[in-house]
Amino acid sequence: MELADRAVGFLLSFISTSIFTYYTFWVIILPFVDSDHFIHKYFLPQEYAILIPVFAGVTLLCFLSVFIGLVMLKSKKKKA
Amino acid sequence: MKHIVKIMTLLVAISAFWMSLLQTSLIPRSYTWLLPLYFIVSLGCYGLLMVGVGLMQFPTCPQEAVLLQQDIKEAKVFLEQKGIDVSSD
């Protein structure tokens, strides 16, 4: 039981640190590298560094509002 | 009320710092535009990291679990004697 908890915790922290290092590299270090270095192959073009977090944030907001709306509708139906 | 005032002042201070960075071009302009987004992403990452670390370090207390099961058995026997139905169906 605690091993499953440990595994999930380790997976979460690994995902978060990898996202953090990838994003730091993308936004801060990559503009200083010459444009014909091989490392640019591993990173998407720079516009996606803005698009992907904004898209994820908008998706999260939509999901949250849909969820809250569904819960409110369900509670209204139960009362009536 | 006081907690939200603290958070608001922190937000105002950060945005004032960011706008002053925009005015005086200490850092190249493209960086300054991306800085708030970078901080939001890193804040989300930090939250996830804290959740993961807390999950990994959660104590389970196996002895307390055994004692708790004994307590539950005793309570069930006691209540059945008194005539209350405690079967878990």
Backbone of each chain as nested JSON, in Angstrom:
{
  "chains": [
    {"id": "A", "residues": [
      {"number": 1, "name": "MET", "atoms": {"N": [0.832, -1.215, 0.0], "CA": [0.0, 0.0, 0.0], "C": [0.857, 1.251, 0.0]}},
      {"number": 2, "name": "GLU", "atoms": {"N": [1.836, 1.3, 0.901], "CA": [2.634, 2.53, 0.92], "C": [3.586, 2.566, -0.263]}},
      {"number": 3, "name": "LEU", "atoms": {"N": [3.909, 1.405, -0.829], "CA": [4.776, 1.412, -2.006], "C": [4.082, 2.051, -3.193]}},
      {"number": 4, "name": "ALA", "atoms": {"N": [2.764, 1.79, -3.336], "CA": [2.021, 2.429, -4.424], "C": [1.992, 3.938, -4.22]}},
      {"number": 5, "name": "ASP", "atoms": {"N": [1.787, 4.376, -2.951], "CA": [1.814, 5.811, -2.665], "C": [3.161, 6.414, -3.017]}},
      {"number": 6, "name": "ARG", "atoms": {"N": [4.238, 5.686, -2.595], "CA": [5.584, 6.192, -2.885], "C": [5.818, 6.304, -4.39]}},
      {"number": 7, "name": "ALA", "atoms": {"N": [5.328, 5.279, -5.135], "CA": [5.558, 5.29, -6.585], "C": [4.836, 6.461, -7.228]}},
      {"number": 8, "name": "VAL", "atoms": {"N": [3.576, 6.704, -6.8], "CA": [2.818, 7.822, -7.374], "C": [3.487, 9.147, -7.033]}},
      {"number": 9, "name": "GLY", "atoms": {"N": [3.952, 9.274, -5.769], "CA": [4.622, 10.502, -5.378], "C": [5.884, 10.737, -6.173]}},
      {"number": 10, "name": "PHE", "atoms": {"N": [6.659, 9.671, -6.368], "CA": [7.891, 9.822, -7.126], "C": [7.599, 10.194, -8.567]}},
      {"number": 11, "name": "LEU", "atoms": {"N": [6.553, 9.569, -9.149], "CA": [6.194, 9.885, -10.53], "C": [5.797, 11.345, -10.669]}},
      {"number": 12, "name": "LEU", "atoms": {"N": [4.984, 11.838, -9.703], "CA": [4.554, 13.234, -9.74], "C": [5.738, 14.185, -9.669]}},
      {"number": 13, "name": "SER", "atoms": {"N": [6.654, 13.931, -8.719], "CA": [7.778, 14.861, -8.583], "C": [8.693, 14.786, -9.796]}},
      {"number": 14, "name": "PHE", "atoms": {"N": [8.828, 13.57, -10.381], "CA": [9.668, 13.456, -11.573], "C": [9.084, 14.249, -12.729]}},
      {"number": 15, "name": "ILE", "atoms": {"N": [7.747, 14.124, -12.91], "CA": [7.081, 14.853, -13.994], "C": [7.238, 16.352, -13.784]}},
      {"number": 16, "name": "SER", "atoms": {"N": [7.049, 16.804, -12.527], "CA": [7.106, 18.246, -12.3], "C": [8.514, 18.78, -12.51]}},
      {"number": 17, "name": "THR", "atoms": {"N": [9.553, 18.053, -12.048], "CA": [10.918, 18.551, -12.25], "C": [11.298, 18.521, -13.72]}},
      {"number": 18, "name": "SER", "atoms": {"N": [10.837, 17.496, -14.446], "CA": [11.188, 17.457, -15.869], "C": [10.525, 18.604, -16.617]}},
      {"number": 19, "name": "ILE", "atoms": {"N": [9.24, 18.886, -16.291], "CA": [8.553, 20.001, -16.955], "C": [9.265, 21.305, -16.634]}},
      {"number": 20, "name": "PHE", "atoms": {"N": [9.698, 21.442, -15.358], "CA": [10.347, 22.682, -14.959], "C": [11.664, 22.882, -15.687]}},
      {"number": 21, "name": "THR", "atoms": {"N": [12.502, 21.835, -15.752], "CA": [13.8, 21.995, -16.418], "C": [13.619, 22.232, -17.907]}},
      {"number": 22, "name": "TYR", "atoms": {"N": [12.67, 21.499, -18.526], "CA": [12.441, 21.68, -19.961], "C": [12.003, 23.111, -20.248]}},
      {"number": 23, "name": "TYR", "atoms": {"N": [11.057, 23.624, -19.423], "CA": [10.545, 24.957, -19.67], "C": [11.611, 26.013, -19.413]}},
      {"number": 24, "name": "THR", "atoms": {"N": [12.431, 25.801, -18.35], "CA": [13.509, 26.759, -18.087], "C": [14.482, 26.811, -19.249]}},
      {"number": 25, "name": "PHE", "atoms": {"N": [14.88, 25.637, -19.721], "CA": [15.77, 25.594, -20.864], "C": [15.184, 26.336, -22.05]}},
      {"number": 26, "name": "TRP", "atoms": {"N": [13.903, 26.043, -22.328], "CA": [13.221, 26.58, -23.494], "C": [13.208, 28.101, -23.492]}},
      {"number": 27, "name": "VAL", "atoms": {"N": [12.801, 28.662, -22.285], "CA": [12.548, 30.094, -22.266], "C": [13.821, 30.879, -22.022]}},
      {"number": 28, "name": "ILE", "atoms": {"N": [14.701, 30.371, -21.122], "CA": [15.794, 31.229, -20.67], "C": [17.092, 30.935, -21.389]}},
      {"number": 29, "name": "ILE", "atoms": {"N": [17.425, 29.643, -21.569], "CA": [18.775, 29.354, -22.042], "C": [18.84, 29.342, -23.552]}},
      {"number": 30, "name": "LEU", "atoms": {"N": [17.765, 28.836, -24.206], "CA": [17.822, 28.636, -25.651], "C": [18.055, 29.902, -26.463]}},
      {"number": 31, "name": "PRO", "atoms": {"N": [17.487, 31.083, -26.091], "CA": [17.78, 32.259, -26.924], "C": [19.252, 32.637, -26.964]}},
      {"number": 32, "name": "PHE", "atoms": {"N": [20.023, 32.168, -25.965], "CA": [21.435, 32.532, -25.971], "C": [22.288, 31.599, -26.803]}},
      {"number": 33, "name": "VAL", "atoms": {"N": [21.692, 30.46, -27.231], "CA": [22.467, 29.489, -27.987], "C": [22.415, 29.86, -29.465]}},
      {"number": 34, "name": "ASP", "atoms": {"N": [23.511, 29.641, -30.209], "CA": [23.534, 29.926, -31.647], "C": [22.499, 29.082, -32.361]}},
      {"number": 35, "name": "SER", "atoms": {"N": [21.923, 29.638, -33.421], "CA": [20.757, 28.989, -34.019], "C": [21.14, 27.744, -34.816]}},
      {"number": 36, "name": "ASP", "atoms": {"N": [22.428, 27.434, -34.997], "CA": [22.74, 26.192, -35.713], "C": [23.399, 25.179, -34.811]}},
      {"number": 37, "name": "HIS", "atoms": {"N": [23.06, 25.255, -33.511], "CA": [23.498, 24.233, -32.565], "C": [22.557, 23.051, -32.651]}},
      {"number": 38, "name": "PHE", "atoms": {"N": [23.057, 21.846, -32.328], "CA": [22.201, 20.657, -32.499], "C": [21.076, 20.613, -31.489]}},
      {"number": 39, "name": "ILE", "atoms": {"N": [21.229, 21.373, -30.343], "CA": [20.246, 21.233, -29.249], "C": [18.888, 21.756, -29.674]}},
      {"number": 40, "name": "HIS", "atoms": {"N": [18.864, 22.651, -30.711], "CA": [17.581, 23.212, -31.126], "C": [16.653, 22.159, -31.704]}},
      {"number": 41, "name": "LYS", "atoms": {"N": [17.226, 20.978, -32.101], "CA": [16.35, 19.936, -32.646], "C": [15.415, 19.389, -31.581]}},
      {"number": 42, "name": "TYR", "atoms": {"N": [15.879, 19.402, -30.295], "CA": [15.075, 18.762, -29.261], "C": [13.99, 19.666, -28.715]}},
      {"number": 43, "name": "PHE", "atoms": {"N": [13.957, 20.922, -29.115], "CA": [12.963, 21.838, -28.565], "C": [12.085, 22.356, -29.681]}},
      {"number": 44, "name": "LEU", "atoms": {"N": [10.769, 22.461, -29.392], "CA": [9.849, 23.002, -30.384], "C": [10.147, 24.48, -30.604]}},
      {"number": 45, "name": "PRO", "atoms": {"N": [9.62, 25.065, -31.708], "CA": [9.836, 26.506, -31.928], "C": [9.317, 27.342, -30.774]}},
      {"number": 46, "name": "GLN", "atoms": {"N": [9.895, 28.547, -30.636], "CA": [9.683, 29.319, -29.423], "C": [8.246, 29.772, -29.206]}},
      {"number": 47, "name": "GLU", "atoms": {"N": [7.454, 29.869, -30.302], "CA": [6.073, 30.335, -30.081], "C": [5.311, 29.338, -29.225]}},
      {"number": 48, "name": "TYR", "atoms": {"N": [5.66, 28.025, -29.366], "CA": [4.919, 27.031, -28.603], "C": [5.168, 27.158, -27.119]}},
      {"number": 49, "name": "ALA", "atoms": {"N": [6.297, 27.819, -26.723], "CA": [6.558, 28.0, -25.288], "C": [5.513, 28.9, -24.666]}},
      {"number": 50, "name": "ILE", "atoms": {"N": [4.862, 29.737, -25.47], "CA": [3.793, 30.58, -24.946], "C": [2.458, 29.901, -25.137]}},
      {"number": 51, "name": "LEU", "atoms": {"N": [2.281, 29.268, -26.32], "CA": [0.969, 28.724, -26.648], "C": [0.573, 27.59, -25.722]}},
      {"number": 52, "name": "ILE", "atoms": {"N": [1.517, 26.688, -25.424], "CA": [1.143, 25.489, -24.67], "C": [0.697, 25.818, -23.247]}},
      {"number": 53, "name": "PRO", "atoms": {"N": [1.402, 26.647, -22.447], "CA": [0.86, 26.95, -21.108], "C": [-0.451, 27.711, -21.157]}},
      {"number": 54, "name": "VAL", "atoms": {"N": [-0.587, 28.66, -22.112], "CA": [-1.85, 29.406, -22.201], "C": [-2.991, 28.465, -22.553]}},
      {"number": 55, "name": "PHE", "atoms": {"N": [-2.74, 27.554, -23.502], "CA": [-3.767, 26.593, -23.892], "C": [-4.146, 25.7, -22.724]}},
      {"number": 56, "name": "ALA", "atoms": {"N": [-3.125, 25.222, -21.968], "CA": [-3.41, 24.37, -20.809], "C": [-4.205, 25.125, -19.764]}},
      {"number": 57, "name": "GLY", "atoms": {"N": [-3.854, 26.412, -19.524], "CA": [-4.592, 27.195, -18.538], "C": [-6.031, 27.416, -18.942]}},
      {"number": 58, "name": "VAL", "atoms": {"N": [-6.255, 27.724, -20.228], "CA": [-7.627, 27.933, -20.695], "C": [-8.425, 26.646, -20.601]}},
      {"number": 59, "name": "THR", "atoms": {"N": [-7.799, 25.508, -20.966], "CA": [-8.491, 24.219, -20.849], "C": [-8.865, 23.934, -19.404]}},
      {"number": 60, "name": "LEU", "atoms": {"N": [-7.936, 24.231, -18.479], "CA": [-8.225, 23.991, -17.061], "C": [-9.398, 24.835, -16.595]}},
      {"number": 61, "name": "LEU", "atoms": {"N": [-9.42, 26.134, -16.993], "CA": [-10.518, 27.006, -16.595], "C": [-11.846, 26.504, -17.145]}},
      {"number": 62, "name": "CYS", "atoms": {"N": [-11.85, 26.08, -18.428], "CA": [-13.087, 25.566, -19.025], "C": [-13.562, 24.333, -18.286]}},
      {"number": 63, "name": "PHE", "atoms": {"N": [-12.631, 23.428, -17.991], "CA": [-12.996, 22.2, -17.301], "C": [-13.588, 22.49, -15.937]}},
      {"number": 64, "name": "LEU", "atoms": {"N": [-12.956, 23.43, -15.207], "CA": [-13.448, 23.78, -13.883], "C": [-14.854, 24.37, -13.945]}},
      {"number": 65, "name": "SER", "atoms": {"N": [-15.077, 25.317, -14.894], "CA": [-16.398, 25.941, -14.948], "C": [-17.459, 24.942, -15.384]}},
      {"number": 66, "name": "VAL", "atoms": {"N": [-17.109, 24.026, -16.323], "CA": [-18.089, 23.007, -16.722], "C": [-18.436, 22.125, -15.539]}},
      {"number": 67, "name": "PHE", "atoms": {"N": [-17.41, 21.748, -14.76], "CA": [-17.65, 20.898, -13.605], "C": [-18.541, 21.575, -12.583]}},
      {"number": 68, "name": "ILE", "atoms": {"N": [-18.229, 22.889, -12.297], "CA": [-19.049, 23.609, -11.321], "C": [-20.478, 23.744, -11.825]}},
      {"number": 69, "name": "GLY", "atoms": {"N": [-20.64, 24.015, -13.144], "CA": [-21.986, 24.125, -13.688], "C": [-22.764, 22.826, -13.572]}},
      {"number": 70, "name": "LEU", "atoms": {"N": [-22.101, 21.702, -13.848], "CA": [-22.782, 20.408, -13.742], "C": [-23.232, 20.133, -12.312]}},
      {"number": 71, "name": "VAL", "atoms": {"N": [-22.341, 20.431, -11.351], "CA": [-22.681, 20.179, -9.948], "C": [-23.849, 21.051, -9.52]}},
      {"number": 72, "name": "MET", "atoms": {"N": [-23.837, 22.331, -9.979], "CA": [-24.951, 23.217, -9.614], "C": [-26.266, 22.725, -10.206]}},
      {"number": 73, "name": "LEU", "atoms": {"N": [-26.204, 22.259, -11.487], "CA": [-27.431, 21.762, -12.119], "C": [-27.964, 20.547, -11.371]}},
      {"number": 74, "name": "LYS", "atoms": {"N": [-27.037, 19.648, -10.997], "CA": [-27.477, 18.437, -10.299], "C": [-28.131, 18.753, -8.975]}},
      {"number": 75, "name": "SER", "atoms": {"N": [-27.564, 19.735, -8.238], "CA": [-28.142, 20.048, -6.932], "C": [-29.505, 20.724, -7.089]}},
      {"number": 76, "name": "LYS", "atoms": {"N": [-29.639, 21.553, -8.179], "CA": [-30.95, 22.189, -8.412], "C": [-32.009, 21.139, -8.696]}},
      {"number": 77, "name": "LYS", "atoms": {"N": [-31.612, 20.116, -9.537], "CA": [-32.592, 19.113, -9.916], "C": [-33.03, 18.31, -8.711]}},
      {"number": 78, "name": "LYS", "atoms": {"N": [-32.102, 18.053, -7.783], "CA": [-32.461, 17.239, -6.627], "C": [-33.423, 17.974, -5.722]}},
      {"number": 79, "name": "LYS", "atoms": {"N": [-33.234, 19.321, -5.612], "CA": [-34.111, 20.079, -4.716], "C": [-35.512, 20.169, -5.29]}},
      {"number": 80, "name": "ALA", "atoms": {"N": [-35.606, 20.323, -6.631], "CA": [-36.923, 20.478, -7.272], "C": [-37.482, 19.117, -7.643]}}
    ]},
    {"id": "B", "residues": [
      {"number": 1, "name": "MET", "atoms": {"N": [-9.616, 38.216, 6.185], "CA": [-9.474, 39.496, 5.5], "C": [-8.009, 39.871, 5.394]}},
      {"number": 2, "name": "LYS", "atoms": {"N": [-7.24, 39.607, 6.474], "CA": [-5.847, 40.047, 6.449], "C": [-5.028, 39.22, 5.464]}},
      {"number": 3, "name": "HIS", "atoms": {"N": [-5.435, 37.94, 5.307], "CA": [-4.648, 37.072, 4.436], "C": [-4.736, 37.532, 2.997]}},
      {"number": 4, "name": "ILE", "atoms": {"N": [-5.96, 37.955, 2.571], "CA": [-6.089, 38.351, 1.176], "C": [-5.405, 39.686, 0.945]}},
      {"number": 5, "name": "VAL", "atoms": {"N": [-5.333, 40.525, 1.993], "CA": [-4.59, 41.78, 1.829], "C": [-3.124, 41.482, 1.604]}},
      {"number": 6, "name": "LYS", "atoms": {"N": [-2.6, 40.483, 2.329], "CA": [-1.191, 40.114, 2.131], "C": [-0.947, 39.625, 0.713]}},
      {"number": 7, "name": "ILE", "atoms": {"N": [-1.854, 38.746, 0.227], "CA": [-1.673, 38.214, -1.125], "C": [-1.758, 39.326, -2.155]}},
      {"number": 8, "name": "MET", "atoms": {"N": [-2.71, 40.263, -1.956], "CA": [-2.874, 41.364, -2.905], "C": [-1.635, 42.235, -2.947]}},
      {"number": 9, "name": "THR", "atoms": {"N": [-1.062, 42.546, -1.77], "CA": [0.128, 43.395, -1.765], "C": [1.283, 42.687, -2.451]}},
      {"number": 10, "name": "LEU", "atoms": {"N": [1.361, 41.357, -2.254], "CA": [2.435, 40.62, -2.924], "C": [2.285, 40.7, -4.441]}},
      {"number": 11, "name": "LEU", "atoms": {"N": [1.038, 40.525, -4.919], "CA": [0.785, 40.589, -6.363], "C": [1.11, 41.974, -6.914]}},
      {"number": 12, "name": "VAL", "atoms": {"N": [0.699, 43.021, -6.171], "CA": [0.96, 44.391, -6.641], "C": [2.449, 44.655, -6.693]}},
      {"number": 13, "name": "ALA", "atoms": {"N": [3.191, 44.153, -5.677], "CA": [4.638, 44.372, -5.665], "C": [5.294, 43.687, -6.865]}},
      {"number": 14, "name": "ILE", "atoms": {"N": [4.839, 42.449, -7.14], "CA": [5.453, 41.718, -8.257], "C": [5.159, 42.404, -9.58]}},
      {"number": 15, "name": "SER", "atoms": {"N": [3.909, 42.893, -9.756], "CA": [3.594, 43.542, -11.039], "C": [4.313, 44.879, -11.167]}},
      {"number": 16, "name": "ALA", "atoms": {"N": [4.522, 45.582, -10.027], "CA": [5.277, 46.834, -10.095], "C": [6.728, 46.56, -10.49]}},
      {"number": 17, "name": "PHE", "atoms": {"N": [7.277, 45.48, -9.941], "CA": [8.646, 45.105, -10.286], "C": [8.755, 44.766, -11.765]}},
      {"number": 18, "name": "TRP", "atoms": {"N": [7.734, 44.038, -12.262], "CA": [7.764, 43.641, -13.656], "C": [7.643, 44.854, -14.579]}},
      {"number": 19, "name": "MET", "atoms": {"N": [6.773, 45.802, -14.19], "CA": [6.618, 46.978, -15.049], "C": [7.856, 47.85, -15.023]}},
      {"number": 20, "name": "SER", "atoms": {"N": [8.527, 47.913, -13.85], "CA": [9.768, 48.697, -13.813], "C": [10.85, 48.03, -14.655]}},
      {"number": 21, "name": "LEU", "atoms": {"N": [10.817, 46.678, -14.683], "CA": [11.762, 45.966, -15.548], "C": [11.499, 46.281, -17.008]}},
      {"number": 22, "name": "LEU", "atoms": {"N": [10.204, 46.444, -17.352], "CA": [9.864, 46.779, -18.731], "C": [10.374, 48.165, -19.095]}},
      {"number": 23, "name": "GLN", "atoms": {"N": [10.219, 49.125, -18.177], "CA": [10.587, 50.504, -18.491], "C": [12.087, 50.633, -18.686]}},
      {"number": 24, "name": "THR", "atoms": {"N": [12.865, 50.226, -17.654], "CA": [14.317, 50.303, -17.786], "C": [14.778, 48.981, -18.381]}},
      {"number": 25, "name": "SER", "atoms": {"N": [15.389, 49.016, -19.553], "CA": [15.665, 47.766, -20.262], "C": [16.94, 47.125, -19.744]}},
      {"number": 26, "name": "LEU", "atoms": {"N": [16.859, 46.625, -18.478], "CA": [18.018, 45.897, -17.961], "C": [18.152, 44.56, -18.682]}},
      {"number": 27, "name": "ILE", "atoms": {"N": [16.977, 43.906, -18.904], "CA": [16.95, 42.597, -19.539], "C": [16.368, 42.79, -20.939]}},
      {"number": 28, "name": "PRO", "atoms": {"N": [16.783, 41.987, -21.93], "CA": [16.187, 42.129, -23.263], "C": [14.678, 41.99, -23.224]}},
      {"number": 29, "name": "ARG", "atoms": {"N": [13.985, 42.762, -24.076], "CA": [12.534, 42.901, -24.01], "C": [11.812, 41.569, -24.078]}},
      {"number": 30, "name": "SER", "atoms": {"N": [12.28, 40.665, -24.949], "CA": [11.551, 39.395, -25.124], "C": [11.509, 38.605, -23.82]}},
      {"number": 31, "name": "TYR", "atoms": {"N": [12.564, 38.706, -23.011], "CA": [12.551, 38.02, -21.718], "C": [11.49, 38.578, -20.8]}},
      {"number": 32, "name": "THR", "atoms": {"N": [11.41, 39.94, -20.764], "CA": [10.521, 40.565, -19.8], "C": [9.07, 40.218, -20.088]}},
      {"number": 33, "name": "TRP", "atoms": {"N": [8.729, 40.043, -21.387], "CA": [7.35, 39.678, -21.694], "C": [7.042, 38.269, -21.233]}},
      {"number": 34, "name": "LEU", "atoms": {"N": [8.045, 37.391, -21.301], "CA": [7.783, 35.99, -20.959], "C": [7.862, 35.714, -19.471]}},
      {"number": 35, "name": "LEU", "atoms": {"N": [8.389, 36.675, -18.688], "CA": [8.656, 36.389, -17.279], "C": [7.418, 36.025, -16.46]}},
      {"number": 36, "name": "PRO", "atoms": {"N": [6.268, 36.732, -16.548], "CA": [5.104, 36.316, -15.736], "C": [4.637, 34.906, -16.076]}},
      {"number": 37, "name": "LEU", "atoms": {"N": [4.594, 34.563, -17.351], "CA": [4.173, 33.216, -17.738], "C": [5.106, 32.167, -17.157]}},
      {"number": 38, "name": "TYR", "atoms": {"N": [6.402, 32.471, -17.192], "CA": [7.379, 31.537, -16.631], "C": [7.156, 31.333, -15.146]}},
      {"number": 39, "name": "PHE", "atoms": {"N": [6.81, 32.443, -14.421], "CA": [6.591, 32.293, -12.991], "C": [5.336, 31.498, -12.695]}},
      {"number": 40, "name": "ILE", "atoms": {"N": [4.294, 31.679, -13.52], "CA": [3.077, 30.9, -13.277], "C": [3.338, 29.421, -13.49]}},
      {"number": 41, "name": "VAL", "atoms": {"N": [4.046, 29.092, -14.577], "CA": [4.345, 27.681, -14.851], "C": [5.201, 27.089, -13.74]}},
      {"number": 42, "name": "SER", "atoms": {"N": [6.209, 27.87, -13.278], "CA": [7.071, 27.321, -12.238], "C": [6.321, 27.173, -10.922]}},
      {"number": 43, "name": "LEU", "atoms": {"N": [5.327, 28.075, -10.657], "CA": [4.516, 27.921, -9.447], "C": [3.7, 26.641, -9.494]}},
      {"number": 44, "name": "GLY", "atoms": {"N": [3.104, 26.348, -10.674], "CA": [2.369, 25.098, -10.803], "C": [3.256, 23.884, -10.598]}},
      {"number": 45, "name": "CYS", "atoms": {"N": [4.467, 23.952, -11.188], "CA": [5.419, 22.853, -11.025], "C": [5.793, 22.67, -9.568]}},
      {"number": 46, "name": "TYR", "atoms": {"N": [5.988, 23.796, -8.864], "CA": [6.364, 23.719, -7.444], "C": [5.259, 23.073, -6.629]}},
      {"number": 47, "name": "GLY", "atoms": {"N": [3.974, 23.425, -6.944], "CA": [2.876, 22.793, -6.228], "C": [2.854, 21.283, -6.429]}},
      {"number": 48, "name": "LEU", "atoms": {"N": [3.009, 20.863, -7.708], "CA": [3.045, 19.431, -8.012], "C": [4.182, 18.743, -7.271]}},
      {"number": 49, "name": "LEU", "atoms": {"N": [5.348, 19.402, -7.23], "CA": [6.501, 18.817, -6.564], "C": [6.233, 18.62, -5.078]}},
      {"number": 50, "name": "MET", "atoms": {"N": [5.593, 19.631, -4.435], "CA": [5.305, 19.503, -3.014], "C": [4.33, 18.368, -2.754]}},
      {"number": 51, "name": "VAL", "atoms": {"N": [3.326, 18.211, -3.659], "CA": [2.377, 17.115, -3.502], "C": [3.095, 15.779, -3.613]}},
      {"number": 52, "name": "GLY", "atoms": {"N": [3.984, 15.665, -4.623], "CA": [4.704, 14.412, -4.811], "C": [5.597, 14.084, -3.629]}},
      {"number": 53, "name": "VAL", "atoms": {"N": [6.312, 15.1, -3.117], "CA": [7.22, 14.871, -1.988], "C": [6.428, 14.497, -0.741]}},
      {"number": 54, "name": "GLY", "atoms": {"N": [5.291, 15.168, -0.52], "CA": [4.463, 14.829, 0.626], "C": [3.932, 13.406, 0.544]}},
      {"number": 55, "name": "LEU", "atoms": {"N": [3.526, 12.989, -0.672], "CA": [3.068, 11.62, -0.861], "C": [4.172, 10.631, -0.534]}},
      {"number": 56, "name": "MET", "atoms": {"N": [5.397, 10.944, -0.972], "CA": [6.493, 10.002, -0.753], "C": [6.818, 9.89, 0.733]}},
      {"number": 57, "name": "GLN", "atoms": {"N": [6.635, 10.995, 1.505], "CA": [7.079, 10.966, 2.884], "C": [5.965, 10.708, 3.855]}},
      {"number": 58, "name": "PHE", "atoms": {"N": [4.793, 10.242, 3.343], "CA": [3.648, 10.098, 4.238], "C": [3.879, 8.937, 5.194]}},
      {"number": 59, "name": "PRO", "atoms": {"N": [3.786, 9.119, 6.536], "CA": [4.007, 8.015, 7.468], "C": [2.763, 7.156, 7.598]}},
      {"number": 60, "name": "THR", "atoms": {"N": [2.934, 5.843, 7.715], "CA": [1.774, 4.955, 7.711], "C": [1.475, 4.353, 9.087]}},
      {"number": 61, "name": "CYS", "atoms": {"N": [2.403, 4.358, 10.034], "CA": [2.195, 3.846, 11.404], "C": [1.55, 2.468, 11.405]}},
      {"number": 62, "name": "PRO", "atoms": {"N": [2.273, 1.391, 11.079], "CA": [1.649, 0.064, 11.036], "C": [1.171, -0.421, 12.401]}},
      {"number": 63, "name": "GLN", "atoms": {"N": [1.901, -0.022, 13.501], "CA": [1.442, -0.49, 14.818], "C": [0.097, 0.116, 15.172]}},
      {"number": 64, "name": "GLU", "atoms": {"N": [-0.069, 1.409, 14.843], "CA": [-1.353, 2.05, 15.119], "C": [-2.461, 1.385, 14.334]}},
      {"number": 65, "name": "ALA", "atoms": {"N": [-2.166, 0.922, 13.121], "CA": [-3.203, 0.253, 12.327], "C": [-3.654, -1.03, 13.019]}},
      {"number": 66, "name": "VAL", "atoms": {"N": [-2.71, -1.817, 13.562], "CA": [-3.068, -3.057, 14.26], "C": [-3.905, -2.759, 15.493]}},
      {"number": 67, "name": "LEU", "atoms": {"N": [-3.482, -1.739, 16.282], "CA": [-4.246, -1.369, 17.475], "C": [-5.651, -0.918, 17.112]}},
      {"number": 68, "name": "LEU", "atoms": {"N": [-5.752, -0.188, 15.979], "CA": [-7.065, 0.289, 15.555], "C": [-7.974, -0.871, 15.193]}},
      {"number": 69, "name": "GLN", "atoms": {"N": [-7.418, -1.901, 14.508], "CA": [-8.244, -3.059, 14.17], "C": [-8.726, -3.763, 15.436]}},
      {"number": 70, "name": "GLN", "atoms": {"N": [-7.86, -3.866, 16.448], "CA": [-8.273, -4.482, 17.716], "C": [-9.391, -3.698, 18.356]}},
      {"number": 71, "name": "ASP", "atoms": {"N": [-9.259, -2.348, 18.334], "CA": [-10.308, -1.502, 18.907], "C": [-11.631, -1.719, 18.199]}},
      {"number": 72, "name": "ILE", "atoms": {"N": [-11.56, -1.851, 16.853], "CA": [-12.797, -2.033, 16.095], "C": [-13.453, -3.355, 16.473]}},
      {"number": 73, "name": "LYS", "atoms": {"N": [-12.625, -4.416, 16.615], "CA": [-13.207, -5.722, 16.989], "C": [-13.885, -5.657, 18.349]}},
      {"number": 74, "name": "GLU", "atoms": {"N": [-13.204, -5.044, 19.341], "CA": [-13.778, -4.93, 20.682], "C": [-15.086, -4.164, 20.647]}},
      {"number": 75, "name": "ALA", "atoms": {"N": [-15.105, -3.056, 19.865], "CA": [-16.318, -2.249, 19.81], "C": [-17.454, -3.041, 19.177]}},
      {"number": 76, "name": "LYS", "atoms": {"N": [-17.133, -3.85, 18.144], "CA": [-18.187, -4.638, 17.513], "C": [-18.779, -5.636, 18.494]}},
      {"number": 77, "name": "VAL", "atoms": {"N": [-17.898, -6.357, 19.241], "CA": [-18.381, -7.342, 20.214], "C": [-19.274, -6.666, 21.24]}},
      {"number": 78, "name": "PHE", "atoms": {"N": [-18.808, -5.519, 21.748], "CA": [-19.557, -4.789, 22.781], "C": [-20.935, -4.386, 22.274]}},
      {"number": 79, "name": "LEU", "atoms": {"N": [-20.992, -3.841, 21.062], "CA": [-22.27, -3.365, 20.548], "C": [-23.21, -4.51, 20.227]}},
      {"number": 80, "name": "GLU", "atoms": {"N": [-22.65, -5.641, 19.744], "CA": [-23.541, -6.774, 19.461], "C": [-24.162, -7.311, 20.741]}},
      {"number": 81, "name": "GLN", "atoms": {"N": [-23.363, -7.262, 21.848], "CA": [-23.931, -7.678, 23.134], "C": [-25.115, -6.806, 23.513]}},
      {"number": 82, "name": "LYS", "atoms": {"N": [-24.989, -5.507, 23.25], "CA": [-26.063, -4.598, 23.615], "C": [-27.225, -4.671, 22.642]}},
      {"number": 83, "name": "GLY", "atoms": {"N": [-27.072, -5.399, 21.536], "CA": [-28.221, -5.599, 20.66], "C": [-28.257, -4.724, 19.433]}},
      {"number": 84, "name": "ILE", "atoms": {"N": [-27.2, -3.97, 19.123], "CA": [-27.192, -3.121, 17.931], "C": [-26.523, -3.897, 16.803]}},
      {"number": 85, "name": "ASP", "atoms": {"N": [-27.086, -3.786, 15.609], "CA": [-26.575, -4.546, 14.474], "C": [-25.437, -3.78, 13.823]}},
      {"number": 86, "name": "VAL", "atoms": {"N": [-24.198, -4.338, 13.863], "CA": [-23.057, -3.61, 13.285], "C": [-22.42, -4.368, 12.137]}},
      {"number": 87, "name": "SER", "atoms": {"N": [-23.188, -5.238, 11.466], "CA": [-22.597, -5.946, 10.326], "C": [-22.407, -4.98, 9.174]}},
      {"number": 88, "name": "SER", "atoms": {"N": [-21.289, -5.16, 8.401], "CA": [-20.939, -4.156, 7.381], "C": [-21.491, -4.55, 6.024]}},
      {"number": 89, "name": "ASP", "atoms": {"N": [-22.836, -4.7, 5.884], "CA": [-23.435, -5.014, 4.582], "C": [-24.01, -3.753, 3.959]}}
    ]}
  ]
}
